[in-house]
Amino acid sequence: MACLIKISEFTRRVYGDQGSHPARQTIVRQCKLGKLPAEQKGNLWYIKWDIYQKQTGDDLVDKVLGS
């Protein structure tokens, strides 16, 4: 089972509490496009944190490893 975290928690973990980070809408768009491992529950999006941490940055490798 994937570890799901809210978008606010995702931005805190990835970008920290200070400084600039992408807008929530940008992250939601990345979820919808499949660029972030995410799951929608109702109107809310949750990031699959454990899967995100394992990503390599190579789309093909990530698809194979994510299967």
N, CA, C and O atoms as a DFTB+ gen file, in Angstrom:
268 C
 N C O
     1  1       0.836      -1.178       0.000
     2  2       0.000       0.000       0.000
     3  2       0.882       1.243       0.000
     4  3       1.841       1.342       0.765
     5  1       0.545       2.173      -0.858
     6  2       1.338       3.386      -1.000
     7  2       1.121       4.335       0.176
     8  3       0.027       4.419       0.735
     9  1       2.177       5.038       0.534
    10  2       2.110       6.057       1.569
    11  2       1.618       7.345       0.912
    12  3       2.350       7.966       0.141
    13  1       0.390       7.746       1.209
    14  2      -0.201       8.928       0.591
    15  2      -0.016      10.141       1.493
    16  3      -0.273      10.085       2.695
    17  1       0.438      11.245       0.885
    18  2       0.569      12.491       1.636
    19  2      -0.141      13.609       0.879
    20  3      -0.254      13.570      -0.346
    21  1      -0.616      14.600       1.619
    22  2      -1.284      15.747       1.017
    23  2      -0.277      16.569       0.214
    24  3       0.932      16.479       0.432
    25  1      -0.787      17.362      -0.705
    26  2       0.077      18.221      -1.518
    27  2       0.848      19.195      -0.629
    28  3       2.023      19.459      -0.882
    29  1       0.211      19.729       0.398
    30  2       0.900      20.663       1.303
    31  2       2.086      19.989       1.988
    32  3       3.142      20.600       2.152
    33  1       1.912      18.734       2.384
    34  2       3.007      17.984       3.011
    35  2       4.100      17.681       1.983
    36  3       5.288      17.730       2.300
    37  1       3.694      17.371       0.758
    38  2       4.648      17.108      -0.322
    39  2       5.540      18.320      -0.556
    40  3       6.762      18.187      -0.626
    41  1       4.933      19.506      -0.677
    42  2       5.740      20.706      -0.925
    43  2       6.657      20.995       0.262
    44  3       7.782      21.456       0.072
    45  1       6.193      20.733       1.480
    46  2       7.040      20.948       2.656
    47  2       8.244      20.013       2.642
    48  3       9.366      20.432       2.924
    49  1       8.004      18.735       2.310
    50  2       9.100      17.756       2.301
    51  2      10.086      18.010       1.176
    52  3      11.295      17.881       1.370
    53  1       9.585      18.371       0.001
    54  2      10.460      18.518      -1.165
    55  2      11.124      19.890      -1.216
    56  3      12.308      19.989      -1.537
    57  1      10.376      20.954      -0.901
    58  2      10.887      22.311      -1.071
    59  2      11.183      23.032       0.239
    60  3      11.735      24.132       0.229
    61  1      10.821      22.421       1.369
    62  2      11.072      23.049       2.661
    63  2      10.007      24.075       3.011
    64  3       9.121      24.376       2.212
    65  1      10.114      24.599       4.212
    66  2       9.138      25.571       4.692
    67  2       9.404      26.968       4.170
    68  3       8.492      27.790       4.086
    69  1      10.639      27.235       3.821
    70  2      11.000      28.571       3.369
    71  2      11.329      28.548       1.885
    72  3      11.577      27.490       1.306
    73  1      11.326      29.707       1.289
    74  2      11.679      29.805      -0.123
    75  2      10.494      29.568      -1.028
    76  3       9.367      29.369      -0.574
    77  1      10.769      29.592      -2.304
    78  2       9.685      29.451      -3.273
    79  2       9.484      27.981      -3.635
    80  3      10.411      27.172      -3.590
    81  1       8.267      27.674      -3.987
    82  2       7.913      26.336      -4.432
    83  2       6.774      26.466      -5.431
    84  3       6.119      27.506      -5.481
    85  1       6.524      25.434      -6.225
    86  2       5.441      25.515      -7.210
    87  2       4.090      25.729      -6.523
    88  3       3.876      25.299      -5.390
    89  1       3.205      26.391      -7.222
    90  2       1.848      26.599      -6.714
    91  2       1.129      25.256      -6.632
    92  3       1.475      24.312      -7.342
    93  1       0.142      25.181      -5.773
    94  2      -0.651      23.961      -5.605
    95  2      -1.251      23.515      -6.937
    96  3      -1.281      22.323      -7.243
    97  1      -1.731      24.481      -7.730
    98  2      -2.329      24.173      -9.027
    99  2      -1.329      23.506      -9.964
   100  3      -1.698      22.634     -10.751
   101  1      -0.092      23.905      -9.883
   102  2       0.956      23.309     -10.714
   103  2       1.159      21.845     -10.341
   104  3       1.300      20.988     -11.214
   105  1       1.174      21.569      -9.056
   106  2       1.360      20.187      -8.603
   107  2       0.158      19.337      -8.974
   108  3       0.317      18.188      -9.386
   109  1      -1.055      19.891      -8.833
   110  2      -2.265      19.166      -9.234
   111  2      -2.208      18.841     -10.722
   112  3      -2.563      17.735     -11.130
   113  1      -1.764      19.795     -11.531
   114  2      -1.640      19.566     -12.981
   115  2      -0.661      18.434     -13.262
   116  3      -0.918      17.595     -14.126
   117  1       0.459      18.399     -12.543
   118  2       1.432      17.327     -12.722
   119  2       0.842      15.978     -12.325
   120  3       1.157      14.956     -12.934
   121  1      -0.004      15.977     -11.314
   122  2      -0.692      14.740     -10.906
   123  2      -1.628      14.272     -12.011
   124  3      -1.630      13.094     -12.371
   125  1      -2.421      15.190     -12.550
   126  2      -3.385      14.855     -13.605
   127  2      -2.694      14.334     -14.858
   128  3      -3.210      13.448     -15.539
   129  1      -1.526      14.890     -15.156
   130  2      -0.774      14.480     -16.348
   131  2       0.031      13.200     -16.125
   132  3       0.612      12.659     -17.065
   133  1       0.065      12.724     -14.894
   134  2       0.816      11.513     -14.592
   135  2       2.300      11.746     -14.389
   136  3       3.081      10.794     -14.378
   137  1       2.697      12.995     -14.227
   138  2       4.117      13.301     -14.026
   139  2       4.538      13.085     -12.574
   140  3       5.724      12.945     -12.278
   141  1       3.564      13.060     -11.681
   142  2       3.818      12.732     -10.281
   143  2       2.978      11.517      -9.931
   144  3       1.834      11.408     -10.371
   145  1       3.534      10.599      -9.142
   146  2       2.736       9.446      -8.716
   147  2       1.709       9.920      -7.694
   148  3       2.066      10.307      -6.582
   149  1       0.453       9.890      -8.070
   150  2      -0.574      10.462      -7.207
   151  2      -1.879       9.692      -7.336
   152  3      -2.078       8.886      -8.244
   153  1      -2.749       9.979      -6.390
   154  2      -4.061       9.337      -6.362
   155  2      -5.077      10.405      -5.973
   156  3      -4.850      11.199      -5.061
   157  1      -6.194      10.405      -6.680
   158  2      -7.245      11.365      -6.373
   159  2      -8.326      10.682      -5.545
   160  3      -8.810       9.604      -5.888
   161  1      -8.688      11.331      -4.454
   162  2      -9.781      10.855      -3.610
   163  2     -10.758      12.003      -3.477
   164  3     -10.476      12.999      -2.811
   165  1     -11.909      11.858      -4.112
   166  2     -12.847      12.980      -4.157
   167  2     -12.241      14.096      -4.982
   168  3     -11.823      13.881      -6.119
   169  1     -12.194      15.288      -4.410
   170  2     -11.591      16.429      -5.110
   171  2     -10.140      16.657      -4.720
   172  3      -9.485      17.555      -5.250
   173  1      -9.636      15.850      -3.799
   174  2      -8.278      16.045      -3.292
   175  2      -7.286      15.091      -3.935
   176  3      -7.607      13.943      -4.242
   177  1      -6.068      15.597      -4.133
   178  2      -4.981      14.791      -4.670
   179  2      -3.990      14.474      -3.569
   180  3      -3.697      15.312      -2.716
   181  1      -3.482      13.264      -3.598
   182  2      -2.466      12.813      -2.643
   183  2      -1.293      12.253      -3.425
   184  3      -1.473      11.538      -4.411
   185  1      -0.095      12.582      -2.978
   186  2       1.127      12.100      -3.621
   187  2       1.500      10.759      -3.007
   188  3       1.440      10.593      -1.789
   189  1       1.884       9.807      -3.842
   190  2       2.369       8.507      -3.367
   191  2       3.846       8.693      -3.022
   192  3       4.722       8.536      -3.873
   193  1       4.105       9.029      -1.756
   194  2       5.435       9.442      -1.319
   195  2       6.495       8.372      -1.524
   196  3       7.592       8.671      -1.997
   197  1       6.182       7.128      -1.176
   198  2       7.181       6.069      -1.308
   199  2       7.581       5.857      -2.767
   200  3       8.746       5.591      -3.064
   201  1       6.624       5.975      -3.662
   202  2       6.923       5.826      -5.093
   203  2       7.710       7.041      -5.591
   204  3       8.659       6.888      -6.360
   205  1       7.324       8.240      -5.162
   206  2       8.030       9.451      -5.565
   207  2       9.510       9.373      -5.186
   208  3      10.375       9.755      -5.974
   209  1       9.796       8.885      -3.994
   210  2      11.175       8.807      -3.522
   211  2      12.021       7.838      -4.345
   212  3      13.240       7.992      -4.418
   213  1      11.396       6.854      -4.958
   214  2      12.128       5.852      -5.734
   215  2      12.353       6.274      -7.183
   216  3      13.065       5.591      -7.919
   217  1      11.754       7.390      -7.603
   218  2      11.900       7.820      -8.993
   219  2      13.348       8.179      -9.303
   220  3      14.075       8.715      -8.466
   221  1      13.740       7.865     -10.537
   222  2      15.114       8.109     -10.955
   223  2      15.271       9.379     -11.773
   224  3      16.375       9.910     -11.893
   225  1      14.170       9.871     -12.338
   226  2      14.243      11.022     -13.231
   227  2      14.194      10.600     -14.683
   228  3      14.006      11.438     -15.566
   229  1      14.360       9.319     -14.945
   230  2      14.262       8.768     -16.299
   231  2      12.862       8.165     -16.442
   232  3      12.534       7.188     -15.768
   233  1      12.041       8.748     -17.319
   234  2      10.646       8.316     -17.453
   235  2      10.502       6.832     -17.756
   236  3       9.654       6.162     -17.166
   237  1      11.318       6.308     -18.669
   238  2      11.216       4.911     -19.044
   239  2      11.571       3.999     -17.861
   240  3      10.853       3.042     -17.571
   241  1      12.659       4.298     -17.198
   242  2      13.092       3.498     -16.042
   243  2      12.031       3.563     -14.943
   244  3      11.708       2.546     -14.330
   245  1      11.492       4.757     -14.695
   246  2      10.471       4.908     -13.656
   247  2       9.214       4.109     -13.987
   248  3       8.603       3.527     -13.091
   249  1       8.821       4.072     -15.255
   250  2       7.637       3.288     -15.638
   251  2       7.876       1.802     -15.413
   252  3       6.991       1.092     -14.934
   253  1       9.060       1.334     -15.756
   254  2       9.382      -0.088     -15.580
   255  2       9.425      -0.426     -14.090
   256  3       8.861      -1.437     -13.674
   257  1      10.080       0.396     -13.290
   258  2      10.197       0.147     -11.862
   259  2       8.862       0.306     -11.144
   260  3       8.625      -0.333     -10.119
   261  1       7.989       1.157     -11.680
   262  2       6.694       1.385     -11.059
   263  2       5.682       0.299     -11.347
   264  3       4.628       0.252     -10.713
   265  1       5.978      -0.564     -12.282
   266  2       5.036      -1.626     -12.652
   267  2       4.991      -2.720     -11.624
   268  3       4.248      -3.688     -11.786
